[in-house]
């Protein structure tokens, strides 16, 4: 079934400095958007709680929408309280999109806290990746240099990421990738639901973190 969603843009961005709180209700709408003002070099710790929520009639979803990167689903389930994390580069306009087609009179309380995103200038190189594809890339870079890496990123653009590779019976290797950072890269969330450090493939601009799932 398709729903005609009414989009509501707040008049001014919701700026997260210390703890910032917004309370509102959907008032019969299936969807609303809340503009967020993010500062470069910081990330948002968010929490949203719902009232007047009928869990028997379907869930509620919250997404982060930006004018520079694809839409990111923060959650889609039937609990009445959720925590989430956000970070975007400088110049991004960001909205939170709250959808509740079966709970159009739901009210919510949104709390945002903006924190510094520090880095420690450590380059975590690892010459022994678990991923067979990265092991192959390492050999190709040793022979062909940057050309091998460019072919690798073209391959990733075609097939998407994270990499999914067979590990053993019942398990796979899930490898998250990032390109070209100077110091370090961290993964917010992911299978461990932690702030995982990515490692750098020596002699390349390939950062990666592999999980066995």
MARROTI-668458 format. One line per field, with one value per atom (N, C-alpha, C): residue number from 0; y, z, x. Coordinates in steps of 0.02 Angstrom, whole numbers. Example, Ala and Ser with C-alpha at 12.3 -4.5 7.8 and 13.67 -1.06 7.14 Angstrom:
BEGIN
k [0:0:0:1:1:1] .
yy [-284:-225:-165:-112:-53:2] .
zz [390:390:390:354:357:394] .
xx [660:615:660:642:684:645] .
% end
This chain:
BEGIN
k [0:0:0:1:1:1:2:2:2:3:3:3:4:4:4:5:5:5:6:6:6:7:7:7:8:8:8:9:9:9:10:10:10:11:11:11:12:12:12:13:13:13:14:14:14:15:15:15:16:16:16:17:17:17:18:18:18:19:19:19:20:20:20:21:21:21:22:22:22:23:23:23:24:24:24:25:25:25:26:26:26:27:27:27:28:28:28:29:29:29:30:30:30:31:31:31:32:32:32:33:33:33:34:34:34:35:35:35:36:36:36:37:37:37:38:38:38:39:39:39:40:40:40:41:41:41:42:42:42:43:43:43:44:44:44:45:45:45:46:46:46:47:47:47:48:48:48:49:49:49:50:50:50:51:51:51:52:52:52:53:53:53:54:54:54:55:55:55:56:56:56:57:57:57:58:58:58:59:59:59:60:60:60:61:61:61:62:62:62:63:63:63:64:64:64:65:65:65:66:66:66:67:67:67:68:68:68:69:69:69:70:70:70:71:71:71:72:72:72:73:73:73:74:74:74:75:75:75:76:76:76:77:77:77:78:78:78:79:79:79:80:80:80:81:81:81:82:82:82:83:83:83:84:84:84:85:85:85:86:86:86:87:87:87:88:88:88:89:89:89:90:90:90:91:91:91:92:92:92:93:93:93:94:94:94:95:95:95:96:96:96:97:97:97:98:98:98:99:99:99:100:100:100:101:101:101:102:102:102:103:103:103:104:104:104:105:105:105:106:106:106:107:107:107:108:108:108:109:109:109:110:110:110:111:111:111:112:112:112:113:113:113:114:114:114:115:115:115:116:116:116:117:117:117:118:118:118:119:119:119:120:120:120:121:121:121:122:122:122:123:123:123:124:124:124:125:125:125:126:126:126:127:127:127:128:128:128:129:129:129:130:130:130:131:131:131:132:132:132:133:133:133:134:134:134:135:135:135:136:136:136:137:137:137:138:138:138:139:139:139:140:140:140:141:141:141:142:142:142:143:143:143:144:144:144:145:145:145:146:146:146:147:147:147:148:148:148:149:149:149:150:150:150:151:151:151:152:152:152:153:153:153:154:154:154:155:155:155:156:156:156:157:157:157:158:158:158:159:159:159:160:160:160:161:161:161:162:162:162:163:163:163:164:164:164:165:165:165:166:166:166:167:167:167:168:168:168:169:169:169:170:170:170:171:171:171:172:172:172:173:173:173:174:174:174:175:175:175:176:176:176:177:177:177:178:178:178:179:179:179:180:180:180:181:181:181:182:182:182:183:183:183:184:184:184:185:185:185:186:186:186:187:187:187:188:188:188:189:189:189:190:190:190:191:191:191:192:192:192:193:193:193:194:194:194:195:195:195:196:196:196:197:197:197:198:198:198:199:199:199:200:200:200:201:201:201:202:202:202:203:203:203:204:204:204:205:205:205:206:206:206:207:207:207:208:208:208:209:209:209:210:210:210:211:211:211:212:212:212] .
yy [-60:0:62:111:173:227:270:324:391:439:506:542:556:583:659:690:763:783:821:842:909:914:976:996:1053:1078:1129:1122:1172:1238:1292:1358:1374:1350:1363:1299:1291:1230:1220:1158:1137:1131:1181:1182:1145:1095:1057:1086:1114:1141:1097:1113:1065:1017:999:958:1003:988:1027:981:1005:963:994:952:973:925:951:911:933:885:901:839:848:794:796:739:735:765:765:797:774:709:681:673:695:688:620:594:530:539:601:612:684:695:763:764:822:831:885:872:918:938:1001:1024:1025:1001:997:1039:1079:1119:1084:1053:1017:1059:1060:1095:1047:1069:1026:1004:942:917:894:891:869:817:778:731:737:713:719:653:656:600:616:574:588:536:557:512:537:491:509:461:489:450:467:417:425:415:451:440:432:407:396:352:301:258:190:171:107:56:15:-32:-87:-99:-153:-135:-71:-48:-32:-60:-47:-1:1:37:109:137:206:205:246:249:319:323:387:382:430:431:498:498:560:574:634:654:713:709:761:779:839:859:838:802:782:707:668:596:561:496:460:459:450:445:387:398:347:329:266:242:234:270:265:208:199:141:133:73:59:-1:11:-44:-18:-56:-40:-23:-2:20:94:116:186:231:205:247:224:271:253:302:276:316:311:364:362:411:404:447:476:538:572:610:608:653:665:728:745:796:798:846:917:964:1035:1050:1093:1114:1072:1018:975:1006:1006:1022:956:949:884:892:843:839:770:766:703:693:636:620:568:588:543:521:455:428:382:392:350:346:313:312:282:238:207:237:289:322:398:424:494:545:523:570:560:526:514:579:583:639:613:657:636:689:666:710:693:742:732:770:734:765:756:810:808:839:807:834:833:890:894:888:839:825:831:844:849:780:777:715:719:696:702:648:662:611:614:559:556:553:562:564:498:444:379:347:322:285:211:178:108:64:51:10:-64:-105:-177:-212:-248:-281:-351:-370:-438:-436:-411:-408:-478:-486:-549:-559:-505:-508:-536:-589:-615:-562:-520:-469:-418:-399:-352:-384:-449:-484:-483:-494:-491:-421:-370:-301:-284:-309:-296:-322:-382:-410:-369:-347:-308:-240:-208:-143:-151:-206:-218:-222:-248:-255:-194:-163:-112:-44:-37:28:56:122:157:132:105:79:24:-20:-74:-46:5:34:69:104:137:86:29:-23:-51:-57:-81:-35:31:77:80:72:68:6:-48:-110:-98:-64:-51:-5:45:88:49:-2:-42:-89:-123:-175:-153:-96:-71:-97:-68:-88:-87:-122:-159:-222:-245:-308:-366:-414:-475:-534:-573:-630:-691:-750:-812:-826:-845:-863:-938:-966:-1038:-1054:-1115:-1136:-1095:-1057:-1017:-949:-929:-864:-828:-761:-719:-667:-638:-582:-518:-471:-407:-353:-321:-272:-203:-156:-86:-50:-3:29:105:138:211:228:283:300:366:362:421:465:443:485:494:549:562:527:531:504:441:447:388:392:335:329:285:305:265:250:191:168:175:217:226:174:130:78:16:-9:-70:-131:-190:-252:-250:-214:-213:-160:-114:-57:-16:-6:32:82:119:165:129:87:45:84:72:101:60:94:61:57:9:0:18:38:60:6:-10:-56:-20:-43:-7:8:69:88:106:118:132:185:204:247:208:143:99:88:109:96:45:-1:-56:-81:-112:-148:-209:-268:-331:-363:-387:-423:-492:-542:-609:-614:-624:-622:-685] .
zz [0:0:0:-39:-42:-3:29:67:37:36:16:78:81:141:139:193:197:229:193:218:253:313:351:369:344:359:414:464:517:491:519:494:502:555:567:588:572:592:667:687:756:775:808:822:887:881:940:969:1028:1061:1122:1179:1234:1223:1276:1266:1240:1181:1151:1145:1166:1168:1126:1088:1049:1063:1077:1087:1038:1005:955:942:904:885:810:780:708:687:730:717:652:641:582:522:525:468:471:413:410:416:404:404:421:454:467:459:442:438:486:518:568:545:530:506:564:551:601:578:624:609:639:596:619:607:656:650:628:583:561:620:619:671:733:730:787:765:812:795:846:825:864:898:964:1000:1009:983:983:1021:1045:1077:1060:1044:1030:1067:1100:1136:1110:1110:1081:1134:1126:1166:1118:1142:1101:1041:1053:1000:1005:952:949:915:955:928:888:898:862:790:771:704:661:678:636:670:644:676:654:677:663:638:588:562:566:576:578:531:485:438:441:422:414:339:319:249:240:190:177:104:88:18:-13:26:-1:-1:40:43:42:26:23:91:87:148:192:257:304:353:353:399:469:518:586:625:615:643:610:615:591:630:686:726:769:820:858:931:948:1016:1023:1084:1093:1117:1115:1132:1091:1060:1018:1029:1027:1027:958:936:872:871:820:812:741:733:668:662:602:585:510:489:418:406:344:329:326:325:323:260:268:211:199:236:226:261:226:257:275:338:364:395:382:413:444:497:522:494:462:432:475:508:551:515:505:469:515:517:559:526:468:431:470:518:557:627:640:706:696:660:638:693:751:807:862:845:893:911:974:996:1010:1007:1018:1057:1089:1124:1098:1064:1031:1070:1091:1127:1085:1074:1035:1076:1074:1107:1058:1048:1001:1039:1017:1051:1003:1030:988:962:899:868:864:915:919:876:856:825:856:852:888:843:778:729:721:747:740:675:635:575:591:593:612:550:530:471:490:445:456:390:386:324:319:365:364:367:314:315:313:345:342:274:243:180:123:90:31:-24:-33:-85:-68:-5:14:12:27:19:-54:-99:-171:-192:-165:-182:-159:-101:-76:-124:-151:-199:-264:-286:-348:-340:-282:-270:-271:-243:-242:-313:-360:-430:-472:-462:-509:-478:-413:-381:-383:-397:-394:-443:-500:-549:-520:-479:-448:-399:-361:-313:-349:-403:-441:-468:-493:-517:-460:-401:-343:-325:-323:-305:-359:-422:-476:-466:-445:-430:-373:-320:-263:-282:-325:-348:-385:-423:-461:-415:-369:-331:-263:-238:-174:-116:-59:2:60:114:129:87:84:50:90:55:87:54:94:68:111:81:117:162:225:272:282:312:320:323:338:340:391:366:411:428:404:420:357:362:308:338:296:315:287:332:314:323:268:270:251:299:287:261:215:179:183:181:175:134:98:52:71:79:76:137:197:255:272:306:323:387:439:504:522:535:559:539:542:524:577:598:646:618:634:612:670:662:714:704:753:746:715:661:630:672:654:690:764:785:856:895:859:890:934:909:946:898:922:881:861:810:791:750:764:724:660:602:540:535:497:485:414:402:336:303:240:201:182:203:191:117:103:34:-7:27:-10:27:-2:32:54:63:81:157:189:259:265:313:315:387:398:460:442:461:443:505:498:550:522:565:547:574:530:550:526] .
xx [42:0:44:27:65:28:66:38:59:14:31:56:121:152:155:133:136:202:243:309:302:328:325:396:419:487:482:525:524:551:529:546:620:651:722:756:820:856:856:853:856:929:958:1030:1045:1089:1108:1172:1168:1228:1243:1212:1215:1156:1121:1061:1005:979:925:865:807:748:692:658:600:543:484:424:370:339:288:245:190:146:135:119:109:42:-8:-72:-104:-105:-138:-94:-31:14:49:67:103:178:202:275:289:346:370:445:472:545:567:624:651:721:733:798:848:909:962:1021:1048:1108:1168:1209:1269:1331:1376:1439:1493:1537:1592:1635:1658:1701:1665:1598:1560:1508:1486:1433:1377:1319:1258:1242:1231:1202:1128:1084:1013:973:916:868:798:753:684:638:587:538:469:425:358:304:250:190:131:76:17:34:76:100:65:30:-5:39:74:122:89:25:-10:-24:-15:-33:28:84:143:192:253:307:315:369:387:458:474:542:570:635:670:730:737:792:827:891:929:934:913:911:958:1002:1051:1051:1075:1081:1147:1189:1255:1267:1231:1241:1174:1171:1108:1072:1007:966:990:992:1016:960:941:889:919:892:917:884:819:786:717:690:623:598:566:539:482:466:406:419:479:492:475:464:444:500:563:621:681:718:774:832:894:954:987:1022:1055:1114:1158:1216:1215:1239:1243:1308:1337:1392:1390:1399:1400:1456:1483:1536:1509:1556:1538:1497:1448:1408:1347:1338:1279:1219:1162:1098:1066:1046:1023:954:911:846:837:798:773:703:692:627:592:539:501:437:430:372:333:268:224:155:149:86:27:42:-12:-19:19:17:18:-30:-29:-44:-62:-74:-23:30:84:120:143:185:255:304:373:412:465:512:582:613:677:731:783:839:903:939:1001:1058:1115:1175:1232:1265:1320:1386:1428:1491:1549:1608:1667:1687:1708:1732:1808:1842:1915:1949:2010:2051:2121:2158:2221:2283:2274:2329:2366:2338:2369:2347:2395:2379:2383:2326:2323:2329:2391:2402:2400:2373:2370:2383:2437:2457:2428:2383:2356:2279:2247:2173:2142:2084:2047:2014:1994:1956:1998:1976:2013:2020:1969:1974:2028:2034:2086:2155:2160:2223:2245:2197:2212:2233:2197:2213:2284:2303:2371:2424:2413:2460:2461:2401:2397:2431:2423:2455:2531:2556:2628:2656:2616:2639:2623:2565:2540:2528:2535:2528:2457:2452:2388:2337:2359:2311:2268:2298:2261:2209:2229:2181:2124:2138:2084:2034:2060:2014:1972:2002:1965:1907:1920:1866:1813:1832:1782:1737:1768:1730:1681:1703:1660:1603:1616:1561:1509:1529:1481:1441:1475:1442:1417:1442:1420:1463:1452:1489:1439:1452:1513:1522:1585:1601:1571:1542:1517:1551:1588:1626:1613:1612:1601:1660:1647:1699:1702:1650:1645:1571:1555:1485:1446:1398:1356:1382:1441:1469:1493:1494:1520:1566:1609:1650:1618:1605:1574:1626:1648:1703:1679:1683:1665:1727:1717:1772:1766:1824:1827:1889:1885:1940:1975:2040:2082:2089:2071:2080:2154:2172:2241:2262:2220:2240:2201:2137:2100:2027:1995:1924:1891:1831:1793:1724:1700:1634:1586:1534:1484:1429:1420:1370:1401:1371:1396:1377:1402:1383:1398:1450:1467:1430:1396:1360:1408:1469:1520:1552:1603:1642:1706:1703:1760:1811:1876:1929:1937:1941:1959:2035:2060:2131:2148:2210:2231:2274:2257:2297:2362:2420:2483:2494:2519:2534:2473:2416:2354:2314:2258:2210:2148:2156:2100:2099:2044:2032:1977:1983:1935:1925:1868:1855:1813:1835:1802:1772:1710:1675:1655:1660:1634:1563:1515:1444:1409] .
% end
